[in-house]
Amino acid sequence: MKDEAEDLSVALKQNFGDEVNVKFVDVTSEEVQEYPKIVSILPRVRLPLTVINDEPRFHGGISAEVIADAVLEMKKAKEG
């Protein structure tokens, strides 16, 4: 999954430049404790879990196109 997250990062950076930051968090590591909202929903989701602006958005797969569309939608809403 880490490789897929890196591929996603490259794709999103091509579309949005420095406006996006992709971070891979191993949910089996202590690092996940920094995200209590995520820890609380882990038993109910399928990994990988995509979180955008601290909100869980997608689970069970990584689609750069779907994620890019969601980021664009959020960007337009913020600008609008």
BAZADREN-26193 format. One record per atom (N, C-alpha, C, CB): residue number from 1; atom name; y, z, x. Coordinates in nm, 2 decimals, padded with zeros to 4 digits. Glycine has a CB too. Example, Ala and Ser with C-alpha at 12.3 -4.5 7.8 and 13.67 -1.06 7.14 Angstrom:
2
{seq: 1, atom: N, north: -00.57, up: 00.78, east: 01.32}
{seq: 1, atom: CA, north: -00.45, up: 00.78, east: 01.23}
{seq: 1, atom: C, north: -00.33, up: 00.78, east: 01.32}
{seq: 1, atom: CB, north: -00.45, up: 00.90, east: 01.13}
{seq: 2, atom: N, north: -00.22, up: 00.71, east: 01.28}
{seq: 2, atom: CA, north: -00.11, up: 00.71, east: 01.37}
{seq: 2, atom: C, north: 00.00, up: 00.79, east: 01.29}
{seq: 2, atom: CB, north: -00.06, up: 00.57, east: 01.41}
This chain:
80
{seq: 1, atom: N, north: -00.12, up: 00.00, east: 00.08}
{seq: 1, atom: CA, north: 00.00, up: 00.00, east: 00.00}
{seq: 1, atom: C, north: 00.13, up: 00.00, east: 00.08}
{seq: 1, atom: CB, north: 00.00, up: 00.12, east: -00.09}
{seq: 2, atom: N, north: 00.12, up: 00.06, east: 00.20}
{seq: 2, atom: CA, north: 00.24, up: 00.06, east: 00.29}
{seq: 2, atom: C, north: 00.28, up: -00.08, east: 00.33}
{seq: 2, atom: CB, north: 00.21, up: 00.15, east: 00.41}
{seq: 3, atom: N, north: 00.18, up: -00.17, east: 00.36}
{seq: 3, atom: CA, north: 00.21, up: -00.31, east: 00.39}
{seq: 3, atom: C, north: 00.28, up: -00.38, east: 00.27}
{seq: 3, atom: CB, north: 00.08, up: -00.38, east: 00.43}
{seq: 4, atom: N, north: 00.23, up: -00.35, east: 00.15}
{seq: 4, atom: CA, north: 00.29, up: -00.41, east: 00.03}
{seq: 4, atom: C, north: 00.44, up: -00.36, east: 00.01}
{seq: 4, atom: CB, north: 00.21, up: -00.38, east: -00.09}
{seq: 5, atom: N, north: 00.46, up: -00.24, east: 00.04}
{seq: 5, atom: CA, north: 00.60, up: -00.18, east: 00.03}
{seq: 5, atom: C, north: 00.69, up: -00.25, east: 00.14}
{seq: 5, atom: CB, north: 00.60, up: -00.03, east: 00.05}
{seq: 6, atom: N, north: 00.63, up: -00.27, east: 00.25}
{seq: 6, atom: CA, north: 00.71, up: -00.34, east: 00.36}
{seq: 6, atom: C, north: 00.75, up: -00.49, east: 00.32}
{seq: 6, atom: CB, north: 00.64, up: -00.34, east: 00.49}
{seq: 7, atom: N, north: 00.65, up: -00.55, east: 00.26}
{seq: 7, atom: CA, north: 00.67, up: -00.69, east: 00.20}
{seq: 7, atom: C, north: 00.78, up: -00.69, east: 00.09}
{seq: 7, atom: CB, north: 00.54, up: -00.75, east: 00.15}
{seq: 8, atom: N, north: 00.77, up: -00.59, east: 00.01}
{seq: 8, atom: CA, north: 00.87, up: -00.57, east: -00.10}
{seq: 8, atom: C, north: 01.01, up: -00.55, east: -00.04}
{seq: 8, atom: CB, north: 00.83, up: -00.46, east: -00.19}
{seq: 9, atom: N, north: 01.01, up: -00.47, east: 00.06}
{seq: 9, atom: CA, north: 01.14, up: -00.44, east: 00.12}
{seq: 9, atom: C, north: 01.20, up: -00.57, east: 00.18}
{seq: 9, atom: CB, north: 01.13, up: -00.34, east: 00.24}
{seq: 10, atom: N, north: 01.13, up: -00.65, east: 00.24}
{seq: 10, atom: CA, north: 01.18, up: -00.78, east: 00.30}
{seq: 10, atom: C, north: 01.23, up: -00.87, east: 00.19}
{seq: 10, atom: CB, north: 01.06, up: -00.85, east: 00.38}
{seq: 11, atom: N, north: 01.15, up: -00.88, east: 00.08}
{seq: 11, atom: CA, north: 01.19, up: -00.97, east: -00.03}
{seq: 11, atom: C, north: 01.32, up: -00.92, east: -00.10}
{seq: 11, atom: CB, north: 01.08, up: -00.97, east: -00.14}
{seq: 12, atom: N, north: 01.33, up: -00.79, east: -00.12}
{seq: 12, atom: CA, north: 01.45, up: -00.73, east: -00.18}
{seq: 12, atom: C, north: 01.57, up: -00.74, east: -00.09}
{seq: 12, atom: CB, north: 01.43, up: -00.59, east: -00.22}
{seq: 13, atom: N, north: 01.55, up: -00.72, east: 00.04}
{seq: 13, atom: CA, north: 01.66, up: -00.74, east: 00.13}
{seq: 13, atom: C, north: 01.72, up: -00.88, east: 00.13}
{seq: 13, atom: CB, north: 01.62, up: -00.69, east: 00.27}
{seq: 14, atom: N, north: 01.63, up: -00.98, east: 00.12}
{seq: 14, atom: CA, north: 01.67, up: -01.12, east: 00.11}
{seq: 14, atom: C, north: 01.76, up: -01.14, east: -00.01}
{seq: 14, atom: CB, north: 01.55, up: -01.21, east: 00.11}
{seq: 15, atom: N, north: 01.73, up: -01.08, east: -00.12}
{seq: 15, atom: CA, north: 01.80, up: -01.10, east: -00.25}
{seq: 15, atom: C, north: 01.93, up: -01.01, east: -00.26}
{seq: 15, atom: CB, north: 01.71, up: -01.07, east: -00.36}
{seq: 16, atom: N, north: 01.92, up: -00.89, east: -00.20}
{seq: 16, atom: CA, north: 02.02, up: -00.79, east: -00.23}
{seq: 16, atom: C, north: 02.09, up: -00.73, east: -00.10}
{seq: 16, atom: CB, north: 01.97, up: -00.68, east: -00.31}
{seq: 17, atom: N, north: 02.04, up: -00.77, east: 00.01}
{seq: 17, atom: CA, north: 02.10, up: -00.72, east: 00.14}
{seq: 17, atom: C, north: 02.09, up: -00.57, east: 00.15}
{seq: 17, atom: CB, north: 02.24, up: -00.76, east: 00.15}
{seq: 18, atom: N, north: 02.19, up: -00.51, east: 00.20}
{seq: 18, atom: CA, north: 02.19, up: -00.36, east: 00.22}
{seq: 18, atom: C, north: 02.21, up: -00.28, east: 00.09}
{seq: 18, atom: CB, north: 02.29, up: -00.32, east: 00.32}
{seq: 19, atom: N, north: 02.22, up: -00.35, east: -00.03}
{seq: 19, atom: CA, north: 02.24, up: -00.28, east: -00.15}
{seq: 19, atom: C, north: 02.11, up: -00.21, east: -00.19}
{seq: 19, atom: CB, north: 02.28, up: -00.38, east: -00.26}
{seq: 20, atom: N, north: 02.00, up: -00.24, east: -00.13}
{seq: 20, atom: CA, north: 01.87, up: -00.18, east: -00.17}
{seq: 20, atom: C, north: 01.81, up: -00.11, east: -00.05}
{seq: 20, atom: CB, north: 01.77, up: -00.28, east: -00.22}
{seq: 21, atom: N, north: 01.74, up: 00.00, east: -00.08}
{seq: 21, atom: CA, north: 01.66, up: 00.07, east: 00.03}
{seq: 21, atom: C, north: 01.52, up: 00.09, east: -00.03}
{seq: 21, atom: CB, north: 01.74, up: 00.20, east: 00.06}
{seq: 22, atom: N, north: 01.42, up: 00.05, east: 00.04}
{seq: 22, atom: CA, north: 01.29, up: 00.07, east: 00.00}
{seq: 22, atom: C, north: 01.22, up: 00.17, east: 00.09}
{seq: 22, atom: CB, north: 01.20, up: -00.07, east: 00.01}
{seq: 23, atom: N, north: 01.16, up: 00.27, east: 00.03}
{seq: 23, atom: CA, north: 01.10, up: 00.38, east: 00.11}
{seq: 23, atom: C, north: 00.96, up: 00.40, east: 00.06}
{seq: 23, atom: CB, north: 01.18, up: 00.51, east: 00.10}
{seq: 24, atom: N, north: 00.86, up: 00.40, east: 00.15}
{seq: 24, atom: CA, north: 00.72, up: 00.42, east: 00.11}
{seq: 24, atom: C, north: 00.70, up: 00.57, east: 00.13}
{seq: 24, atom: CB, north: 00.62, up: 00.34, east: 00.20}
{seq: 25, atom: N, north: 00.64, up: 00.64, east: 00.03}
{seq: 25, atom: CA, north: 00.61, up: 00.78, east: 00.03}
{seq: 25, atom: C, north: 00.46, up: 00.79, east: 00.00}
{seq: 25, atom: CB, north: 00.69, up: 00.86, east: -00.07}
{seq: 26, atom: N, north: 00.39, up: 00.85, east: 00.10}
{seq: 26, atom: CA, north: 00.24, up: 00.87, east: 00.08}
{seq: 26, atom: C, north: 00.23, up: 00.99, east: -00.01}
{seq: 26, atom: CB, north: 00.17, up: 00.89, east: 00.22}
{seq: 27, atom: N, north: 00.17, up: 00.97, east: -00.13}
{seq: 27, atom: CA, north: 00.17, up: 01.08, east: -00.22}
{seq: 27, atom: C, north: 00.06, up: 01.19, east: -00.18}
{seq: 27, atom: CB, north: 00.13, up: 01.03, east: -00.36}
{seq: 28, atom: N, north: -00.01, up: 01.16, east: -00.07}
{seq: 28, atom: CA, north: -00.11, up: 01.26, east: -00.02}
{seq: 28, atom: C, north: -00.04, up: 01.35, east: 00.09}
{seq: 28, atom: CB, north: -00.23, up: 01.20, east: 00.03}
{seq: 29, atom: N, north: 00.08, up: 01.32, east: 00.12}
{seq: 29, atom: CA, north: 00.15, up: 01.39, east: 00.23}
{seq: 29, atom: C, north: 00.24, up: 01.50, east: 00.17}
{seq: 29, atom: CB, north: 00.23, up: 01.29, east: 00.32}
{seq: 30, atom: N, north: 00.29, up: 01.58, east: 00.25}
{seq: 30, atom: CA, north: 00.38, up: 01.69, east: 00.21}
{seq: 30, atom: C, north: 00.52, up: 01.63, east: 00.17}
{seq: 30, atom: CB, north: 00.41, up: 01.79, east: 00.32}
{seq: 31, atom: N, north: 00.55, up: 01.51, east: 00.22}
{seq: 31, atom: CA, north: 00.68, up: 01.45, east: 00.19}
{seq: 31, atom: C, north: 00.70, up: 01.43, east: 00.04}
{seq: 31, atom: CB, north: 00.69, up: 01.31, east: 00.25}
{seq: 32, atom: N, north: 00.59, up: 01.41, east: -00.04}
{seq: 32, atom: CA, north: 00.60, up: 01.39, east: -00.18}
{seq: 32, atom: C, north: 00.66, up: 01.51, east: -00.25}
{seq: 32, atom: CB, north: 00.46, up: 01.36, east: -00.24}
{seq: 33, atom: N, north: 00.65, up: 01.63, east: -00.19}
{seq: 33, atom: CA, north: 00.71, up: 01.75, east: -00.25}
{seq: 33, atom: C, north: 00.86, up: 01.74, east: -00.26}
{seq: 33, atom: CB, north: 00.67, up: 01.87, east: -00.17}
{seq: 34, atom: N, north: 00.92, up: 01.65, east: -00.19}
{seq: 34, atom: CA, north: 01.07, up: 01.63, east: -00.20}
{seq: 34, atom: C, north: 01.11, up: 01.56, east: -00.33}
{seq: 34, atom: CB, north: 01.12, up: 01.54, east: -00.08}
{seq: 35, atom: N, north: 01.01, up: 01.51, east: -00.40}
{seq: 35, atom: CA, north: 01.03, up: 01.44, east: -00.53}
{seq: 35, atom: C, north: 00.96, up: 01.51, east: -00.64}
{seq: 35, atom: CB, north: 00.99, up: 01.29, east: -00.51}
{seq: 36, atom: N, north: 01.01, up: 01.62, east: -00.69}
{seq: 36, atom: CA, north: 00.93, up: 01.70, east: -00.79}
{seq: 36, atom: C, north: 00.91, up: 01.62, east: -00.92}
{seq: 36, atom: CB, north: 01.01, up: 01.83, east: -00.82}
{seq: 37, atom: N, north: 01.01, up: 01.54, east: -00.96}
{seq: 37, atom: CA, north: 00.99, up: 01.46, east: -01.08}
{seq: 37, atom: C, north: 00.87, up: 01.37, east: -01.07}
{seq: 37, atom: CB, north: 01.12, up: 01.38, east: -01.11}
{seq: 38, atom: N, north: 00.85, up: 01.31, east: -00.95}
{seq: 38, atom: CA, north: 00.74, up: 01.23, east: -00.93}
{seq: 38, atom: C, north: 00.61, up: 01.30, east: -00.92}
{seq: 38, atom: CB, north: 00.75, up: 01.15, east: -00.79}
{seq: 39, atom: N, north: 00.61, up: 01.42, east: -00.85}
{seq: 39, atom: CA, north: 00.49, up: 01.50, east: -00.85}
{seq: 39, atom: C, north: 00.44, up: 01.54, east: -00.99}
{seq: 39, atom: CB, north: 00.52, up: 01.63, east: -00.77}
{seq: 40, atom: N, north: 00.53, up: 01.56, east: -01.08}
{seq: 40, atom: CA, north: 00.50, up: 01.60, east: -01.21}
{seq: 40, atom: C, north: 00.43, up: 01.49, east: -01.30}
{seq: 40, atom: CB, north: 00.62, up: 01.65, east: -01.29}
{seq: 41, atom: N, north: 00.45, up: 01.37, east: -01.26}
{seq: 41, atom: CA, north: 00.39, up: 01.26, east: -01.34}
{seq: 41, atom: C, north: 00.27, up: 01.19, east: -01.27}
{seq: 41, atom: CB, north: 00.50, up: 01.15, east: -01.37}
{seq: 42, atom: N, north: 00.25, up: 01.23, east: -01.15}
{seq: 42, atom: CA, north: 00.14, up: 01.16, east: -01.07}
{seq: 42, atom: C, north: 00.00, up: 01.16, east: -01.14}
{seq: 42, atom: CB, north: 00.12, up: 01.23, east: -00.94}
{seq: 43, atom: N, north: -00.03, up: 01.27, east: -01.21}
{seq: 43, atom: CA, north: -00.16, up: 01.27, east: -01.28}
{seq: 43, atom: C, north: -00.17, up: 01.16, east: -01.39}
{seq: 43, atom: CB, north: -00.19, up: 01.40, east: -01.33}
{seq: 44, atom: N, north: -00.06, up: 01.12, east: -01.44}
{seq: 44, atom: CA, north: -00.06, up: 01.02, east: -01.55}
{seq: 44, atom: C, north: -00.03, up: 00.88, east: -01.52}
{seq: 44, atom: CB, north: 00.04, up: 01.07, east: -01.65}
{seq: 45, atom: N, north: -00.01, up: 00.85, east: -01.39}
{seq: 45, atom: CA, north: 00.02, up: 00.71, east: -01.35}
{seq: 45, atom: C, north: -00.09, up: 00.65, east: -01.26}
{seq: 45, atom: CB, north: 00.16, up: 00.70, east: -01.28}
{seq: 46, atom: N, north: -00.09, up: 00.52, east: -01.25}
{seq: 46, atom: CA, north: -00.17, up: 00.45, east: -01.15}
{seq: 46, atom: C, north: -00.08, up: 00.41, east: -01.04}
{seq: 46, atom: CB, north: -00.25, up: 00.33, east: -01.21}
{seq: 47, atom: N, north: -00.13, up: 00.43, east: -00.92}
{seq: 47, atom: CA, north: -00.05, up: 00.40, east: -00.80}
{seq: 47, atom: C, north: -00.07, up: 00.25, east: -00.77}
{seq: 47, atom: CB, north: -00.10, up: 00.48, east: -00.68}
{seq: 48, atom: N, north: 00.02, up: 00.18, east: -00.71}
{seq: 48, atom: CA, north: 00.15, up: 00.23, east: -00.66}
{seq: 48, atom: C, north: 00.25, up: 00.26, east: -00.77}
{seq: 48, atom: CB, north: 00.21, up: 00.14, east: -00.56}
{seq: 49, atom: N, north: 00.34, up: 00.35, east: -00.75}
{seq: 49, atom: CA, north: 00.44, up: 00.38, east: -00.84}
{seq: 49, atom: C, north: 00.58, up: 00.34, east: -00.78}
{seq: 49, atom: CB, north: 00.45, up: 00.54, east: -00.87}
{seq: 50, atom: N, north: 00.65, up: 00.26, east: -00.86}
{seq: 50, atom: CA, north: 00.78, up: 00.21, east: -00.82}
{seq: 50, atom: C, north: 00.89, up: 00.30, east: -00.89}
{seq: 50, atom: CB, north: 00.80, up: 00.06, east: -00.85}
{seq: 51, atom: N, north: 00.98, up: 00.35, east: -00.80}
{seq: 51, atom: CA, north: 01.09, up: 00.43, east: -00.85}
{seq: 51, atom: C, north: 01.22, up: 00.37, east: -00.81}
{seq: 51, atom: CB, north: 01.08, up: 00.58, east: -00.79}
{seq: 52, atom: N, north: 01.30, up: 00.35, east: -00.91}
{seq: 52, atom: CA, north: 01.43, up: 00.29, east: -00.89}
{seq: 52, atom: C, north: 01.54, up: 00.39, east: -00.93}
{seq: 52, atom: CB, north: 01.45, up: 00.15, east: -00.96}
{seq: 53, atom: N, north: 01.63, up: 00.42, east: -00.83}
{seq: 53, atom: CA, north: 01.74, up: 00.52, east: -00.86}
{seq: 53, atom: C, north: 01.68, up: 00.65, east: -00.92}
{seq: 53, atom: CB, north: 01.84, up: 00.46, east: -00.96}
{seq: 54, atom: N, north: 01.58, up: 00.70, east: -00.85}
{seq: 54, atom: CA, north: 01.51, up: 00.82, east: -00.89}
{seq: 54, atom: C, north: 01.44, up: 00.82, east: -01.02}
{seq: 54, atom: CB, north: 01.61, up: 00.93, east: -00.89}
{seq: 55, atom: N, north: 01.43, up: 00.71, east: -01.08}
{seq: 55, atom: CA, north: 01.36, up: 00.70, east: -01.21}
{seq: 55, atom: C, north: 01.23, up: 00.62, east: -01.19}
{seq: 55, atom: CB, north: 01.45, up: 00.63, east: -01.32}
{seq: 56, atom: N, north: 01.11, up: 00.67, east: -01.23}
{seq: 56, atom: CA, north: 00.99, up: 00.60, east: -01.23}
{seq: 56, atom: C, north: 01.00, up: 00.48, east: -01.32}
{seq: 56, atom: CB, north: 00.87, up: 00.68, east: -01.27}
{seq: 57, atom: N, north: 00.97, up: 00.36, east: -01.27}
{seq: 57, atom: CA, north: 00.99, up: 00.24, east: -01.35}
{seq: 57, atom: C, north: 00.86, up: 00.16, east: -01.37}
{seq: 57, atom: CB, north: 01.09, up: 00.14, east: -01.28}
{seq: 58, atom: N, north: 00.78, up: 00.14, east: -01.27}
{seq: 58, atom: CA, north: 00.65, up: 00.06, east: -01.28}
{seq: 58, atom: C, north: 00.54, up: 00.13, east: -01.21}
{seq: 58, atom: CB, north: 00.68, up: -00.08, east: -01.22}
{seq: 59, atom: N, north: 00.42, up: 00.12, east: -01.26}
{seq: 59, atom: CA, north: 00.30, up: 00.17, east: -01.19}
{seq: 59, atom: C, north: 00.19, up: 00.08, east: -01.20}
{seq: 59, atom: CB, north: 00.27, up: 00.31, east: -01.24}
{seq: 60, atom: N, north: 00.10, up: 00.09, east: -01.11}
{seq: 60, atom: CA, north: -00.03, up: 00.01, east: -01.11}
{seq: 60, atom: C, north: -00.02, up: -00.12, east: -01.03}
{seq: 60, atom: CB, north: -00.06, up: -00.02, east: -01.25}
{seq: 61, atom: N, north: 00.09, up: -00.15, east: -00.97}
{seq: 61, atom: CA, north: 00.10, up: -00.27, east: -00.90}
{seq: 61, atom: C, north: 00.24, up: -00.29, east: -00.85}
{seq: 61, atom: CB, north: 00.06, up: -00.39, east: -00.98}
{seq: 62, atom: N, north: 00.26, up: -00.39, east: -00.75}
{seq: 62, atom: CA, north: 00.39, up: -00.42, east: -00.70}
{seq: 62, atom: C, north: 00.41, up: -00.57, east: -00.72}
{seq: 62, atom: CB, north: 00.40, up: -00.38, east: -00.55}
{seq: 63, atom: N, north: 00.52, up: -00.59, east: -00.80}
{seq: 63, atom: CA, north: 00.56, up: -00.73, east: -00.82}
{seq: 63, atom: C, north: 00.71, up: -00.74, east: -00.77}
{seq: 63, atom: CB, north: 00.55, up: -00.77, east: -00.97}
{seq: 64, atom: N, north: 00.73, up: -00.81, east: -00.66}
{seq: 64, atom: CA, north: 00.87, up: -00.83, east: -00.61}
{seq: 64, atom: C, north: 00.96, up: -00.89, east: -00.71}
{seq: 64, atom: CB, north: 00.87, up: -00.91, east: -00.48}
{seq: 65, atom: N, north: 00.91, up: -00.98, east: -00.79}
{seq: 65, atom: CA, north: 00.99, up: -01.05, east: -00.89}
{seq: 65, atom: C, north: 01.03, up: -00.95, east: -01.00}
{seq: 65, atom: CB, north: 00.91, up: -01.17, east: -00.95}
{seq: 66, atom: N, north: 00.94, up: -00.88, east: -01.05}
{seq: 66, atom: CA, north: 00.96, up: -00.78, east: -01.16}
{seq: 66, atom: C, north: 01.06, up: -00.67, east: -01.11}
{seq: 66, atom: CB, north: 00.83, up: -00.72, east: -01.21}
{seq: 67, atom: N, north: 01.04, up: -00.63, east: -00.99}
{seq: 67, atom: CA, north: 01.12, up: -00.52, east: -00.94}
{seq: 67, atom: C, north: 01.26, up: -00.58, east: -00.91}
{seq: 67, atom: CB, north: 01.06, up: -00.46, east: -00.81}
{seq: 68, atom: N, north: 01.27, up: -00.70, east: -00.85}
{seq: 68, atom: CA, north: 01.40, up: -00.76, east: -00.83}
{seq: 68, atom: C, north: 01.48, up: -00.78, east: -00.96}
{seq: 68, atom: CB, north: 01.38, up: -00.90, east: -00.76}
{seq: 69, atom: N, north: 01.41, up: -00.82, east: -01.07}
{seq: 69, atom: CA, north: 01.47, up: -00.83, east: -01.20}
{seq: 69, atom: C, north: 01.53, up: -00.70, east: -01.25}
{seq: 69, atom: CB, north: 01.37, up: -00.89, east: -01.30}
{seq: 70, atom: N, north: 01.45, up: -00.59, east: -01.23}
{seq: 70, atom: CA, north: 01.50, up: -00.46, east: -01.27}
{seq: 70, atom: C, north: 01.62, up: -00.42, east: -01.19}
{seq: 70, atom: CB, north: 01.38, up: -00.36, east: -01.26}
{seq: 71, atom: N, north: 01.62, up: -00.44, east: -01.06}
{seq: 71, atom: CA, north: 01.73, up: -00.41, east: -00.97}
{seq: 71, atom: C, north: 01.85, up: -00.49, east: -01.02}
{seq: 71, atom: CB, north: 01.70, up: -00.43, east: -00.82}
{seq: 72, atom: N, north: 01.84, up: -00.61, east: -01.04}
{seq: 72, atom: CA, north: 01.95, up: -00.70, east: -01.09}
{seq: 72, atom: C, north: 02.00, up: -00.65, east: -01.22}
{seq: 72, atom: CB, north: 01.90, up: -00.85, east: -01.10}
{seq: 73, atom: N, north: 01.92, up: -00.61, east: -01.31}
{seq: 73, atom: CA, north: 01.96, up: -00.56, east: -01.44}
{seq: 73, atom: C, north: 02.04, up: -00.43, east: -01.43}
{seq: 73, atom: CB, north: 01.83, up: -00.53, east: -01.53}
{seq: 74, atom: N, north: 01.99, up: -00.35, east: -01.34}
{seq: 74, atom: CA, north: 02.07, up: -00.22, east: -01.31}
{seq: 74, atom: C, north: 02.20, up: -00.25, east: -01.25}
{seq: 74, atom: CB, north: 01.98, up: -00.13, east: -01.23}
{seq: 75, atom: N, north: 02.20, up: -00.34, east: -01.16}
{seq: 75, atom: CA, north: 02.33, up: -00.38, east: -01.09}
{seq: 75, atom: C, north: 02.43, up: -00.44, east: -01.19}
{seq: 75, atom: CB, north: 02.30, up: -00.49, east: -00.98}
{seq: 76, atom: N, north: 02.38, up: -00.52, east: -01.28}
{seq: 76, atom: CA, north: 02.47, up: -00.58, east: -01.38}
{seq: 76, atom: C, north: 02.53, up: -00.47, east: -01.47}
{seq: 76, atom: CB, north: 02.40, up: -00.69, east: -01.46}
{seq: 77, atom: N, north: 02.44, up: -00.38, east: -01.51}
{seq: 77, atom: CA, north: 02.48, up: -00.27, east: -01.60}
{seq: 77, atom: C, north: 02.59, up: -00.18, east: -01.53}
{seq: 77, atom: CB, north: 02.36, up: -00.19, east: -01.64}
{seq: 78, atom: N, north: 02.57, up: -00.16, east: -01.41}
{seq: 78, atom: CA, north: 02.66, up: -00.08, east: -01.33}
{seq: 78, atom: C, north: 02.80, up: -00.15, east: -01.32}
{seq: 78, atom: CB, north: 02.61, up: -00.04, east: -01.19}
{seq: 79, atom: N, north: 02.80, up: -00.28, east: -01.30}
{seq: 79, atom: CA, north: 02.92, up: -00.35, east: -01.28}
{seq: 79, atom: C, north: 02.99, up: -00.38, east: -01.41}
{seq: 79, atom: CB, north: 02.89, up: -00.49, east: -01.22}
{seq: 80, atom: N, north: 02.91, up: -00.38, east: -01.52}
{seq: 80, atom: CA, north: 02.96, up: -00.43, east: -01.65}
{seq: 80, atom: C, north: 03.04, up: -00.33, east: -01.73}
{seq: 80, atom: CB, north: 02.86, up: -00.48, east: -01.73}
